[in-house]
């Protein structure tokens, strides 16, 4: 039972992480994007402006890397500049996200486990461009959130089991004594009749 509860807590924490990435995208990133940011890899002063935006708003968050991805999977901007011009590792999540819903999955960033959230965006007023913001967050924050929900539940469950045990011990002892007496009585009758 605790294993199921733990799994549910982790899945819920992952959904919260994806929702937080969607909120950051909607409030911080999307309003500051231009339609041409999704056309080709971002360079020069525009890249510096996006870098400054992310540094200003995401320094205290557990977000490790943010990438802007075209529908074809090409990374046109990333806070890790080495990723610009590369393809995303999981193009199926880009496609799924472009249906209009934020999705996510567990990945690795080097040796570190991360929650990669894929949030769909549409930018531009006349020439509307679609794309995806990929926010990779430290998975330790996800497990920490799950632990905060799990340990109180596990504690209550343990107290309930101990309480149930303490309530049932007297009843079980009494039933055991009655069964023992009944067994002795049956053995006596079997031997003396």
N, C-alpha and C positions, 0 to 999 in steps of 0.2 A: 504494500500500500504506500509506504513512504517513497519507494522508487518511482511509482506513478506520480505521486504528488511532486516529487523533485523534478521529474521530466516536465510536468505541466508548468511548474514555476520557471524553469529555464525557457520553455517555449514562450511563455507570457513575457519574460524579460527580453527575449529576442524581438517580439512584436513591439514592445515599448521602445527598444533601441531603433527599430525601423521607423516608428512613429516620430521619434525625436529627430531622426535624420530628415524626415519629411518636413517637420516644422522648421528646422534650420534652413532647408532648401527654400521653403515658401517665404520665410521672413528675411533671411540674410542673402541667399545666393540668387534666387530667381529675379528679384527686383533690380539687381545690379548687373544682369546679363544683357547682352545685345544679340540680335539675331545673327550677326556675322561671327559671333563667338563660336557658333556651331558649324560654320562653313569649312574652316581649315584650322590647322594647329595655331593656337594663340601664341604670339611672339611679342618681344619688345616691351613697350610701355604698357600695352594692354595686359600682358602677362604680369607685369609688376603691379598693376592696379588690382588685379584679382588676387595676387599673393598678399598684398597689403590688406585687402578686405578679409581674407581668411585669417590672417594673423590677428587682426583686430577683434574678430568675433569668435574665433574658435580656440584661442590659446588655453582656456581653462577646461575645455571639454575633453572627452576621451577620444575625439576624432583624430585619427593618425594621418589620414590622407583623404583628399577630396579630388575627384576627377570629373571632368565634363566629357560626355561620350556622345558621339553621333549615333543615329539609328543603325548604321552599318558596323558599329563596334569600335570605330576609331576614336582614340583618346585625343581630344583637341586641346584640353587643358588638364593639368594635374598639379597639385601642390608639390608633388615629387616630379620635377621637370624631366627626369629620365623616362617617365611614362608617356610624355607627349609624343604623339605619332605612332604609338604602339596600339595593339588591339587588346580589348578586354579579354580576360581569361575565361569568362563565362558569358558568351554572347546570348545564350538562351535566357538569361535573367534580364538582359537589355531588352530583348524582344517581348518578354512577359511584362516588363515594366511599361513598355510603350503602349500596352493595352489600357493604361490609365491608372494602374494601382502600384503602389510602392511594394517591392518585394525584397527579400534578402536571403543571405546564406552565409554559412561559416566558411572562411577561407584562411589562408596563411599569408602573412606579410613578413617574408623572411622566416624566422623561427617563431614569430609571434602569431597567436591565433586571433583572428579578427572577425567581426560581424560586418559583412559587406552589404550595405543597404543601397538599393537601386531605386531612385525616385524619378518619375517622369516629369519633364518640364516642357513648356511651350513658351518661347520668347519671341518678341517682336510684335509690332502693331500691324503693319501691312504685310510684310514678308514674314509670316510666322514660321519659325523653325522648331522642330521637335528634337528632343534629346533626352539624355538621362544623366542625373547627378549620381555618382557612386561615392558614397561616404563609407570609409572603412574605419571602424571604431574598435578600440581595445576590447577583446572578449572578456577580459577580467572584470570590466564594469558590468557586463551582462551577468556573469556568475555571481558577482557581489550582490547585484539586485535580486537574483534568484535566492541567494542565501538569506537575505533579509526577510524574504517571504517564507522560506522553507523552515528555518530553525524555530520560529514561534509555533508553526503548525506541528512540527515534529515534537516539540516540548509538550504541547497540549495533548497530542496523541499519546505520548509516553505516560503522562499523568493520568489520562483516562484509562489506559491499560493497567497501570499499577492500581488505580482505584477499583477497577473491575476485578482484578485479582484479589484484592483485599476483601471485597464484598463476597466473592464466591468461595473463598477458602473455608469459612465456617460452614457454609451449606454443603460443600463437598466433603468436609470432615464428618459432618453429621450423616450424610448419605452413606459414606464409607463405613461408619460404625454400624448403621442399620443393616447394610448388606453383609457385613462380617457376622453379626448376630444371626441374621436369617440363614446364612450359609452354615453356621455352627448348628443351628436348630435343625436344618435339613439333614445334616450329617448325623446328628444324634438320632433323629427319627429313622433314618435309613439303617442304622446299626442296631437299633433297639426295637424295632417292630417286627 
